[in-house]
């Protein structure tokens, strides 16, 4: 777990993603070795991931804010609909079959990755206003999918914000702030649902495993700050391309997961 926490935290700060894409597979594997009920392993991994993302994204956002790379207006106006998506997503998380969702997720992430690799970097000014209906649609989809996957949503929000004219740095910083909201409401949702189902998983509160949370937090928060600082020292075009490549790698992983399901 300690080894995993280092790259998870750094990538969380660098790309504003929260680290769930790295921590969930590891938590899933470890919980399996510990003999956790197969029926609830994925739920426990997702809920614990959200809990870890809360302090990790907090450090990331504060660091990005120092570089004036967080647009709190979009976080407030767009984030509201993301939260609605998260709440509804967590309600269905316990029973919804995820194979089709995983395939959809993999395809979308692949297309977003290609988009980021090919797009030219714009100035920091927002060139296109995100209309209310687009905030509702994108926000709900991002929140819903993120809640099912245990991620902070930046792998979707960064390309979305880029499309509407944000620089890559401000897109990452703002996405990290939105990711905090996703993690907060996601963690509460999985905590409540775990207690409601009376799972009584060892050393856990609801679907949040306390030892895993305590082990990850010190390193992920430390590395998130370093990652967030690093992104502001790298050429913007390179950051955008690196993020695009990262998304392509993530999409390949999810295509693989889809095949295994």
MIDOSE-1310 file (N, C-alpha, C; in nm, 2 decimals, decimal comma, always signed):
residues 261
xxxx	+0,08/-0,12/+0,00/+0,00/+0,00/+0,00/+0,09/+0,13/+0,00; +0,19/+0,12/+0,08/+0,28/+0,24/+0,09/+0,34/+0,28/-0,05; +0,38/+0,17/-0,12/+0,45/+0,19/-0,25/+0,34/+0,25/-0,35; +0,22/+0,21/-0,34/+0,12/+0,25/-0,43/+0,08/+0,40/-0,40
xxxx	+0,09/+0,44/-0,27/+0,05/+0,57/-0,23/+0,13/+0,68/-0,29; +0,26/+0,65/-0,32/+0,35/+0,75/-0,38/+0,31/+0,79/-0,52; +0,29/+0,70/-0,61/+0,25/+0,74/-0,75/+0,11/+0,79/-0,75; +0,02/+0,74/-0,66/-0,12/+0,78/-0,66/-0,13/+0,93/-0,62
xxxx	-0,06/+0,97/-0,52/-0,06/+1,10/-0,47/+0,00/+1,20/-0,57; +0,12/+1,16/-0,63/+0,18/+1,25/-0,73/+0,10/+1,27/-0,85; +0,04/+1,16/-0,90/-0,04/+1,18/-1,02/-0,17/+1,26/-0,99; -0,22/+1,24/-0,87/-0,34/+1,32/-0,82/-0,31/+1,47/-0,83
xxxx	-0,20/+1,51/-0,78/-0,16/+1,65/-0,78/-0,13/+1,70/-0,92; -0,06/+1,61/-1,00/-0,01/+1,65/-1,13/-0,13/+1,67/-1,23; -0,22/+1,58/-1,22/-0,33/+1,58/-1,32/-0,47/+1,61/-1,25; -0,47/+1,63/-1,12/-0,60/+1,66/-1,05/-0,70/+1,55/-1,05
xxxx	-0,65/+1,42/-1,06/-0,74/+1,31/-1,08/-0,78/+1,24/-0,95; -0,71/+1,27/-0,84/-0,75/+1,21/-0,71/-0,68/+1,08/-0,67; -0,63/+1,01/-0,77/-0,55/+0,89/-0,75/-0,63/+0,76/-0,75; -0,77/+0,77/-0,77/-0,85/+0,65/-0,76/-0,82/+0,54/-0,86
xxxx	-0,77/+0,59/-0,98/-0,74/+0,49/-1,08/-0,62/+0,40/-1,05; -0,54/+0,45/-0,96/-0,43/+0,37/-0,91/-0,46/+0,29/-0,78; -0,53/+0,36/-0,69/-0,56/+0,29/-0,56/-0,66/+0,18/-0,57; -0,76/+0,20/-0,65/-0,87/+0,10/-0,65/-0,83/-0,04/-0,69
xxxx	-0,75/-0,06/-0,80/-0,70/-0,19/-0,83/-0,62/-0,26/-0,72; -0,54/-0,17/-0,65/-0,45/-0,23/-0,55/-0,54/-0,26/-0,43; -0,63/-0,18/-0,39/-0,72/-0,21/-0,28/-0,81/-0,33/-0,30; -0,85/-0,34/-0,43/-0,93/-0,46/-0,47/-0,85/-0,59/-0,45
xxxx	-0,73/-0,59/-0,49/-0,64/-0,70/-0,48/-0,61/-0,74/-0,33; -0,58/-0,63/-0,25/-0,54/-0,66/-0,11/-0,66/-0,70/-0,03; -0,78/-0,64/-0,06/-0,90/-0,69/+0,01/-0,93/-0,83/-0,02; -0,90/-0,87/-0,14/-0,93/-1,01/-0,18/-0,84/-1,11/-0,11
xxxx	-0,71/-1,07/-0,09/-0,61/-1,15/-0,02/-0,65/-1,16/+0,13; -0,72/-1,05/+0,18/-0,76/-1,05/+0,32/-0,89/-1,13/+0,35; -0,95/-1,18/+0,24/-1,07/-1,26/+0,25/-1,20/-1,18/+0,27; -1,20/-1,06/+0,23/-1,32/-0,98/+0,23/-1,43/-1,04/+0,15
xxxx	-1,55/-1,04/+0,19/-1,66/-1,09/+0,12/-1,66/-1,05/-0,03; -1,66/-1,14/-0,12/-1,65/-1,11/-0,26/-1,76/-1,02/-0,31; -1,88/-1,03/-0,24/-1,99/-0,95/-0,28/-1,97/-0,80/-0,26; -1,87/-0,77/-0,17/-1,86/-0,63/-0,13/-1,71/-0,57/-0,15
xxxx	-1,63/-0,65/-0,21/-1,49/-0,61/-0,23/-1,48/-0,48/-0,31; -1,55/-0,47/-0,42/-1,54/-0,36/-0,51/-1,60/-0,24/-0,44; -1,71/-0,26/-0,37/-1,78/-0,15/-0,30/-1,68/-0,09/-0,19; -1,61/-0,18/-0,12/-1,51/-0,13/-0,02/-1,40/-0,06/-0,08
xxxx	-1,35/-0,11/-0,20/-1,24/-0,04/-0,26/-1,28/+0,10/-0,31; -1,40/+0,11/-0,37/-1,45/+0,24/-0,42/-1,47/+0,34/-0,30; -1,54/+0,29/-0,20/-1,56/+0,38/-0,08/-1,44/+0,43/-0,01; -1,34/+0,33/+0,00/-1,21/+0,37/+0,06/-1,14/+0,47/-0,02
xxxx	-1,14/+0,45/-0,16/-1,08/+0,53/-0,25/-1,13/+0,68/-0,24; -1,26/+0,69/-0,23/-1,32/+0,82/-0,21/-1,27/+0,89/-0,08; -1,27/+0,81/+0,02/-1,22/+0,87/+0,15/-1,08/+0,92/+0,14; -0,99/+0,84/+0,07/-0,85/+0,88/+0,05/-0,84/+1,01/-0,03
xxxx	-0,93/+1,02/-0,13/-0,92/+1,13/-0,22/-0,95/+1,26/-0,15; -1,04/+1,26/-0,05/-1,08/+1,38/+0,02/-0,96/+1,47/+0,07; -0,87/+1,42/+0,15/-0,76/+1,50/+0,20/-0,65/+1,52/+0,08; -0,64/+1,41/+0,00/-0,55/+1,43/-0,11/-0,58/+1,54/-0,21
xxxx	-0,71/+1,55/-0,24/-0,75/+1,65/-0,33/-0,75/+1,79/-0,26; -0,77/+1,79/-0,13/-0,77/+1,92/-0,06/-0,63/+1,98/-0,07; -0,53/+1,90/-0,05/-0,39/+1,95/-0,06/-0,36/+1,99/-0,20; -0,41/+1,91/-0,30/-0,39/+1,94/-0,44/-0,45/+2,08/-0,48
xxxx	-0,58/+2,10/-0,43/-0,65/+2,22/-0,47/-0,58/+2,34/-0,40; -0,54/+2,33/-0,28/-0,48/+2,45/-0,21/-0,35/+2,48/-0,28; -0,27/+2,38/-0,33/-0,15/+2,41/-0,40/-0,18/+2,48/-0,54; -0,28/+2,42/-0,61/-0,31/+2,48/-0,74/-0,36/+2,63/-0,72
xxxx	-0,43/+2,65/-0,61/-0,49/+2,78/-0,58/-0,38/+2,89/-0,57; -0,27/+2,85/-0,51/-0,15/+2,94/-0,49/-0,10/+2,99/-0,63; -0,12/+2,91/-0,73/-0,08/+2,94/-0,87/-0,20/+3,00/-0,95; -0,31/+3,04/-0,88/-0,42/+3,10/-0,94/-0,48/+3,01/-1,05
xxxx	-0,48/+2,88/-1,02/-0,52/+2,78/-1,13/-0,65/+2,71/-1,09; -0,73/+2,78/-1,00/-0,86/+2,72/-0,97/-0,97/+2,82/-0,99; -1,07/+2,79/-1,08/-1,18/+2,87/-1,11/-1,30/+2,83/-1,02; -1,32/+2,89/-0,90/-1,42/+2,85/-0,81/-1,56/+2,88/-0,86
xxxx	-1,57/+2,97/-0,95/-1,71/+2,99/-1,01/-1,76/+2,87/-1,08; -1,67/+2,81/-1,17/-1,72/+2,69/-1,24/-1,73/+2,57/-1,14; -1,65/+2,57/-1,04/-1,66/+2,47/-0,94/-1,80/+2,47/-0,87; -1,84/+2,59/-0,84/-1,97/+2,61/-0,77/-2,09/+2,58/-0,87
xxxx	-2,08/+2,64/-0,99/-2,20/+2,63/-1,08/-2,21/+2,50/-1,15; -2,10/+2,44/-1,19/-2,09/+2,31/-1,26/-2,09/+2,20/-1,15; -2,02/+2,22/-1,04/-2,01/+2,12/-0,94/-2,14/+2,08/-0,88; -2,24/+2,17/-0,87/-2,37/+2,13/-0,82/-2,43/+2,02/-0,89
xxxx	-2,42/+2,02/-1,02/-2,48/+1,91/-1,10/-2,40/+1,78/-1,10; -2,27/+1,80/-1,08/-2,18/+1,68/-1,05/-2,22/+1,61/-0,93; -2,25/+1,69/-0,82/-2,29/+1,63/-0,69/-2,42/+1,55/-0,71; -2,52/+1,61/-0,78/-2,64/+1,54/-0,81/-2,62/+1,40/-0,87
xxxx	-2,52/+1,40/-0,97/-2,49/+1,28/-1,04/-2,42/+1,18/-0,94; -2,34/+1,23/-0,85/-2,27/+1,14/-0,75/-2,38/+1,08/-0,66; -2,47/+1,16/-0,61/-2,57/+1,11/-0,52/-2,65/+1,00/-0,58; -2,70/+1,02/-0,70/-2,78/+0,92/-0,77/-2,70/+0,80/-0,80
xxxx	-2,57/+0,82/-0,84/-2,48/+0,71/-0,87/-2,45/+0,62/-0,76; -2,43/+0,68/-0,64/-2,41/+0,60/-0,52/-2,53/+0,51/-0,48; -2,65/+0,57/-0,51/-2,77/+0,49/-0,47/-2,78/+0,37/-0,55; -2,74/+0,37/-0,68/-2,75/+0,26/-0,77/-2,62/+0,17/-0,77
xxxx	-2,52/+0,21/-0,70/-2,39/+0,14/-0,71/-2,39/+0,00/-0,65; -2,48/-0,02/-0,56/-2,48/-0,15/-0,49/-2,54/-0,26/-0,58; -2,63/-0,22/-0,68/-2,70/-0,32/-0,76/-2,68/-0,31/-0,91; -2,63/-0,20/-0,96/-2,62/-0,19/-1,10/-2,50/-0,27/-1,16
xxxx	-2,53/-0,34/-1,27/-2,43/-0,41/-1,34/-2,33/-0,32/-1,41; -2,21/-0,34/-1,40/-2,11/-0,23/-1,45/-2,04/-0,26/-1,58; -2,07/-0,38/-1,64/-1,99/-0,42/-1,76/-2,01/-0,31/-1,87; -2,14/-0,28/-1,90/-2,17/-0,18/-2,01/-2,11/-0,04/-1,97
xxxx	-2,12/-0,01/-1,84/-2,06/+0,12/-1,80/-1,91/+0,13/-1,82; -1,84/+0,02/-1,79/-1,70/+0,01/-1,80/-1,66/+0,03/-1,95; -1,73/-0,04/-2,04/-1,71/-0,02/-2,19/-1,73/+0,12/-2,23; -1,84/+0,18/-2,19/-1,87/+0,32/-2,22/-1,76/+0,41/-2,17
xxxx	-1,72/+0,39/-2,04/-1,61/+0,47/-1,98/-1,48/+0,46/-2,06; -1,45/+0,34/-2,10/-1,32/+0,32/-2,17/-1,32/+0,39/-2,31; -1,44/+0,38/-2,38/-1,45/+0,45/-2,51/-1,44/+0,60/-2,49; -1,51/+0,66/-2,40/-1,51/+0,80/-2,38/-1,37/+0,85/-2,34
xxxx	-1,31/+0,78/-2,25/-1,17/+0,82/-2,20/-1,07/+0,81/-2,32; -1,09/+0,71/-2,40/-1,00/+0,70/-2,52/-1,02/+0,82/-2,61; -1,14/+0,86/-2,64/-1,17/+0,97/-2,73/-1,12/+1,10/-2,67; -1,14/+1,12/-2,54/-1,09/+1,24/-2,47/-0,93/+1,24/-2,47
xxxx	-0,87/+1,13/-2,46/-0,72/+1,13/-2,47/-0,67/+1,17/-2,60; -0,74/+1,12/-2,71/-0,70/+1,15/-2,84/-0,72/+1,30/-2,87; -0,83/+1,35/-2,81/-0,86/+1,50/-2,82/-0,76/+1,58/-2,76; -0,71/+1,55/-2,64/-0,61/+1,63/-2,57/-0,47/+1,62/-2,64
xxxx	-0,44/+1,51/-2,70/-0,32/+1,50/-2,77/-0,32/+1,58/-2,90; -0,43/+1,59/-2,97/-0,44/+1,66/-3,09/-0,47/+1,81/-3,08; -0,53/+1,85/-2,97/-0,58/+1,99/-2,95/-0,46/+2,08/-2,93; -0,47/+2,21/-2,98/-0,37/+2,31/-2,95/-0,40/+2,38/-2,83
xxxx	-0,30/+2,42/-2,75/-0,32/+2,49/-2,62/-0,37/+2,63/-2,65; -0,47/+2,67/-2,57/-0,53/+2,80/-2,58/-0,48/+2,89/-2,47; -0,51/+3,02/-2,48/-0,48/+3,11/-2,37/-0,56/+3,08/-2,25; -0,53/+3,14/-2,13/-0,60/+3,12/-2,01/-0,74/+3,17/-2,01
xxxx	-0,78/+3,27/-2,09/-0,91/+3,32/-2,09/-1,01/+3,22/-2,14; -1,13/+3,22/-2,07/-1,23/+3,13/-2,11/-1,30/+3,18/-2,24; -1,29/+3,11/-2,35/-1,34/+3,16/-2,48/-1,48/+3,12/-2,50; -1,53/+3,01/-2,45/-1,66/+2,96/-2,47/-1,73/+2,94/-2,34
xxxx	-1,85/+3,00/-2,33/-1,93/+2,99/-2,20/-2,00/+2,85/-2,20; -1,99/+2,79/-2,09/-2,06/+2,66/-2,07/-2,21/+2,69/-2,03; -2,30/+2,66/-2,13/-2,44/+2,69/-2,11/-2,50/+2,60/-2,00; -2,61/+2,64/-1,94/-2,67/+2,57/-1,83/-2,70/+2,43/-1,86
xxxx	-2,76/+2,40/-1,98/-2,80/+2,27/-2,02/-2,68/+2,18/-2,03; -2,56/+2,24/-2,07/-2,44/+2,16/-2,08/-2,38/+2,13/-1,94; -2,39/+2,22/-1,85/-2,35/+2,20/-1,72/-2,43/+2,09/-1,65; -2,56/+2,08/-1,68/-2,65/+1,98/-1,62/-2,61/+1,84/-1,68
xxxx	-2,59/+1,84/-1,82/-2,57/+1,71/-1,88/-2,43/+1,66/-1,84; -2,32/+1,74/-1,87/-2,19/+1,70/-1,84/-2,17/+1,67/-1,69; -2,23/+1,76/-1,60/-2,21/+1,74/-1,46/-2,27/+1,61/-1,41; -2,39/+1,58/-1,45/-2,46/+1,46/-1,41/-2,38/+1,34/-1,46
xxxx	-2,34/+1,34/-1,58/-2,27/+1,22/-1,64/-2,14/+1,20/-1,57; -2,06/+1,30/-1,55/-1,93/+1,29/-1,48/-1,95/+1,25/-1,33; -2,05/+1,30/-1,26/-2,08/+1,26/-1,13/-2,12/+1,12/-1,11; -2,21/+1,08/-1,20/-2,27/+0,94/-1,20/-2,16/+0,84/-1,22
xxxx	-2,08/+0,86/-1,33/-1,98/+0,76/-1,37/-1,87/+0,76/-1,26; -1,83/+0,88/-1,21/-1,73/+0,89/-1,11/-1,77/+0,81/-0,98; -1,89/+0,82/-0,94/-1,94/+0,76/-0,82/-1,94/+0,61/-0,84; -1,96/+0,56/-0,96/-1,96/+0,41/-0,98/-1,81/+0,36/-0,99
xxxx	-1,72/+0,44/-1,03/-1,58/+0,40/-1,05/-1,49/+0,43/-0,94; -1,53/+0,52/-0,84/-1,45/+0,55/-0,73/-1,34/+0,65/-0,77; -1,36/+0,74/-0,87/-1,26/+0,83/-0,91/-1,31/+0,97/-0,89; -1,22/+1,07/-0,90/-1,25/+1,21/-0,88/-1,31/+1,28/-1,00
xxxx	-1,31/+1,22/-1,11/-1,37/+1,27/-1,23/-1,29/+1,36/-1,32; -1,16/+1,39/-1,28/-1,08/+1,48/-1,36/-1,04/+1,43/-1,50; -1,04/+1,29/-1,51/-1,01/+1,24/-1,64/-1,12/+1,27/-1,75; -1,23/+1,31/-1,70/-1,34/+1,36/-1,79/-1,35/+1,51/-1,78
xxxx	-1,33/+1,57/-1,66/-1,35/+1,72/-1,64/-1,24/+1,80/-1,71; -1,12/+1,75/-1,70/-1,01/+1,82/-1,76/-1,03/+1,84/-1,91; -1,06/+1,74/-1,99/-1,09/+1,76/-2,13/-1,21/+1,85/-2,16; -1,31/+1,83/-2,07/-1,44/+1,91/-2,09/-1,40/+2,06/-2,07
xxxx	-1,33/+2,09/-1,96/-1,29/+2,23/-1,93/-1,20/+2,28/-2,04; -1,11/+2,20/-2,09/-1,02/+2,24/-2,20/-1,10/+2,28/-2,32; -1,21/+2,20/-2,35/-1,29/+2,23/-2,47/-1,36/+2,37/-2,46; -1,39/+2,41/-2,34/-1,45/+2,54/-2,32/-1,35/+2,65/-2,30
xxxx	-1,23/+2,63/-2,33/-1,13/+2,74/-2,33/-1,03/+2,75/-2,22; -1,04/+2,66/-2,12/-0,95/+2,67/-2,01/-0,81/+2,62/-2,05; -0,71/+2,69/-1,99/-0,57/+2,64/-2,01/-0,56/+2,50/-1,94; -0,46/+2,42/-1,97/-0,45/+2,29/-1,91/-0,42/+2,30/-1,76
xxxx	-0,35/+2,40/-1,72/-0,32/+2,42/-1,57/-0,45/+2,46/-1,50; -0,53/+2,55/-1,55/-0,65/+2,59/-1,48/-0,75/+2,48/-1,49; -0,75/+2,40/-1,60/-0,85/+2,29/-1,61/-0,82/+2,18/-1,50; -0,69/+2,16/-1,48/-0,65/+2,06/-1,38/-0,68/+2,11/-1,24
xxxx	-0,65/+2,23/-1,21/-0,67/+2,29/-1,08/-0,82/+2,29/-1,05; -0,90/+2,33/-1,14/-1,05/+2,34/-1,12/-1,11/+2,20/-1,11; -1,06/+2,10/-1,19/-1,10/+1,97/-1,19/-1,07/+1,90/-1,05; -0,96/+1,94/-1,00/-0,92/+1,89/-0,87/-1,02/+1,93/-0,76
xxxx	-1,06/+2,06/-0,77/-1,16/+2,11/-0,68/-1,30/+2,04/-0,69; -1,34/+2,02/-0,81/-1,46/+1,95/-0,84/-1,45/+1,80/-0,79; -1,33/+1,75/-0,80/-1,30/+1,61/-0,75/-1,32/+1,60/-0,60; -1,28/+1,71/-0,53/-1,31/+1,71/-0,39/-1,45/+1,69/-0,35
xxxx	-1,54/+1,76/-0,43/-1,68/+1,74/-0,41/-1,73/+1,60/-0,44; -1,68/+1,55/-0,55/-1,72/+1,41/-0,58/-1,67/+1,31/-0,47; -1,55/+1,33/-0,43/-1,50/+1,24/-0,32/-1,58/+1,25/-0,19; -1,61/+1,37/-0,15/-1,68/+1,40/-0,03/-1,82/+1,33/-0,03
xxxx	-1,90/+1,36/-0,13/-2,03/+1,30/-0,14/-2,03/+1,15/-0,17; -1,93/+1,11/-0,25/-1,91/+0,97/-0,27/-1,88/+0,89/-0,15; -1,79/+0,94/-0,07/-1,75/+0,87/+0,05/-1,86/+0,86/+0,15; -1,94/+0,97/+0,17/-2,05/+0,97/+0,25/-2,16/+0,87/+0,20
xxxx	-2,18/+0,87/+0,07/-2,27/+0,78/+0,02/-2,24/+0,63/+0,04; -2,11/+0,60/+0,02/-2,07/+0,46/+0,05/-2,06/+0,42/+0,19; -2,03/+0,52/+0,28/-2,04/+0,50/+0,42/-2,18/+0,47/+0,47; -2,27/+0,55/+0,42/-2,41/+0,53/+0,46/-2,47/+0,40/+0,40
xxxx	-2,44/+0,37/+0,27/-2,50/+0,25/+0,21/-2,44/+0,12/+0,28; -2,31/+0,13/+0,31/-2,25/+0,01/+0,38/-2,31/-0,01/+0,52; -2,34/+0,09/+0,59/-2,41/+0,08/+0,72/-2,55/+0,03/+0,70; -2,62/+0,08/+0,60/-2,76/+0,05/+0,57/-2,77/-0,10/+0,54
xxxx	-2,67/-0,15/+0,46/-2,67/-0,29/+0,43/-2,62/-0,39/+0,54; -2,57/-0,32/+0,65/-2,52/-0,40/+0,76/-2,42/-0,50/+0,72; -2,32/-0,46/+0,64/-2,22/-0,55/+0,59/-2,12/-0,60/+0,70; -2,09/-0,52/+0,80/-2,01/-0,55/+0,91/-1,87/-0,60/+0,86
xxxx	-1,81/-0,53/+0,76/-1,68/-0,57/+0,71/-1,57/-0,54/+0,82; -1,47/-0,62/+0,82/-1,37/-0,60/+0,93/-1,29/-0,47/+0,92; -1,28/-0,40/+1,03/-1,20/-0,27/+1,04/-1,25/-0,17/+0,95; -1,38/-0,17/+0,92/-1,44/-0,07/+0,83/-1,56/+0,00/+0,89
xxxx	-1,59/+0,12/+0,84/-1,71/+0,19/+0,87/-1,79/+0,20/+0,74; -1,90/+0,13/+0,73/-1,97/+0,13/+0,60/-1,88/+0,06/+0,50; -1,86/+0,13/+0,39/-1,77/+0,07/+0,28/-1,64/+0,15/+0,28; -1,59/+0,19/+0,40/-1,46/+0,26/+0,41/-1,37/+0,18/+0,50
xxxx	-1,26/+0,13/+0,45/-1,17/+0,06/+0,54/-1,07/+0,15/+0,61; -1,07/+0,15/+0,74/-1,00/+0,25/+0,82/-0,85/+0,23/+0,81; -0,79/+0,10/+0,82/-0,65/+0,09/+0,81/-0,59/+0,13/+0,67; -0,66/+0,10/+0,57/-0,61/+0,14/+0,43/-0,61/+0,29/+0,42
xxxx	-0,72/+0,35/+0,47/-0,73/+0,50/+0,47/-0,61/+0,56/+0,54; -0,58/+0,51/+0,66/-0,47/+0,57/+0,74/-0,33/+0,55/+0,68; -0,32/+0,43/+0,61/-0,19/+0,40/+0,55/-0,16/+0,49/+0,43; -0,26/+0,51/+0,35/-0,25/+0,59/+0,23/-0,23/+0,74/+0,25
xxxx	-0,31/+0,80/+0,34/-0,32/+0,94/+0,36/-0,18/+1,02/+0,37; -0,09/+0,98/+0,46/+0,03/+1,06/+0,48/+0,11/+1,07/+0,35; +0,13/+0,97/+0,27/+0,20/+0,97/+0,15/+0,13/+1,04/+0,03; +0,00/+1,01/+0,02/-0,08/+1,07/-0,09/-0,09/+1,22/-0,08
xxxx	-0,11/+1,27/+0,04/-0,12/+1,41/+0,06/+0,02/+1,48/+0,03; +0,13/+1,42/+0,08/+0,26/+1,47/+0,05/+0,29/+1,48/-0,09; +0,27/+1,37/-0,16/+0,30/+1,36/-0,31/+0,20/+1,44/-0,39; +0,08/+1,46/-0,34/-0,02/+1,54/-0,42/+0,03/+1,69/-0,43
xxxx	+0,09/+1,74/-0,32/+0,14/+1,87/-0,32/+0,26/+1,89/-0,41; +0,35/+1,79/-0,42/+0,46/+1,79/-0,51/+0,41/+1,78/-0,65; +0,32/+1,70/-0,68/+0,26/+1,68/-0,82/+0,20/+1,81/-0,86; +0,12/+1,88/-0,78/+0,05/+2,00/-0,81/+0,15/+2,11/-0,84
xxxx	+0,26/+2,12/-0,76/+0,37/+2,21/-0,79/+0,44/+2,19/-0,92; +0,46/+2,06/-0,95/+0,53/+2,02/-1,07/+0,46/+2,06/-1,20; +0,33/+2,05/-1,20/+0,25/+2,08/-1,32/+0,26/+2,22/-1,37; +0,29/+2,31/-1,27/+0,30/+2,45/-1,30/+0,44/+2,49/-1,35
xxxx	+0,53/+2,40/-1,35/+0,67/+2,42/-1,39/+0,70/+2,35/-1,53; +0,60/+2,28/-1,58/+0,62/+2,21/-1,70/+0,55/+2,29/-1,82; +0,61/+2,28/-1,93/+0,55/+2,34/-2,05/+0,40/+2,30/-2,07; +0,31/+2,39/-2,09/+0,17/+2,36/-2,10/+0,14/+2,26/-2,21
xxxx	+0,20/+2,28/-2,32/+0,17/+2,18/-2,43/+0,21/+2,04/-2,39; +0,32/+2,03/-2,32/+0,36/+1,90/-2,28/+0,27/+1,84/-2,18; +0,22/+1,92/-2,08/+0,12/+1,87/-1,98/+0,00/+1,82/-2,05; -0,05/+1,89/-2,15/-0,17/+1,85/-2,22/-0,15/+1,72/-2,29
xxxx	-0,03/+1,70/-2,35/+0,00/+1,58/-2,43/+0,02/+1,46/-2,33; +0,09/+1,49/-2,22/+0,11/+1,39/-2,12/-0,03/+1,34/-2,06; -0,12/+1,43/-2,04/-0,25/+1,39/-1,98/-0,32/+1,31/-2,08; -0,31/+1,35/-2,21/-0,38/+1,27/-2,32/-0,33/+1,13/-2,32
xxxx	-0,19/+1,11/-2,31/-0,13/+0,98/-2,32/-0,18/+0,90/-2,19; -0,18/+0,97/-2,08/-0,23/+0,90/-1,96/-0,37/+0,85/-1,97; -0,46/+0,93/-2,04/-0,60/+0,88/-2,06/-0,60/+0,76/-2,15; -0,52/+0,76/-2,25/-0,51/+0,65/-2,34/-0,47/+0,52/-2,27
xxxx	-0,37/+0,53/-2,18/-0,33/+0,42/-2,10/-0,45/+0,37/-2,01; -0,52/+0,47/-1,95/-0,63/+0,43/-1,86/-0,74/+0,36/-1,94; -0,77/+0,41/-2,06/-0,87/+0,35/-2,15/-0,83/+0,21/-2,18; -0,71/+0,18/-2,21/-0,66/+0,04/-2,24/-0,69/-0,05/-2,12
xxxx	-0,66/+0,01/-2,00/-0,68/-0,07/-1,88/-0,83/-0,11/-1,86; -0,92/-0,01/-1,89/-1,06/-0,04/-1,88/-1,11/-0,13/-1,99; -1,06/-0,12/-2,10/-1,09/-0,22/-2,21/-1,06/-0,36/-2,16; -0,94/-0,37/-2,10/-0,90/-0,50/-2,05/-0,99/-0,55/-1,94
xxxx	-1,03/-0,46/-1,85/-1,13/-0,49/-1,74/-1,26/-0,54/-1,80; -1,30/-0,47/-1,91/-1,43/-0,51/-1,97/-1,43/-0,65/-2,03; -1,31/-0,68/-2,09/-1,30/-0,82/-2,14/-1,30/-0,92/-2,03; -1,25/-0,89/-1,91/-1,24/-0,98/-1,80/-1,38/-1,00/-1,74
x	-1,47/-0,90/-1,75/-1,60/-0,91/-1,68/-1,69/-1,02/-1,74
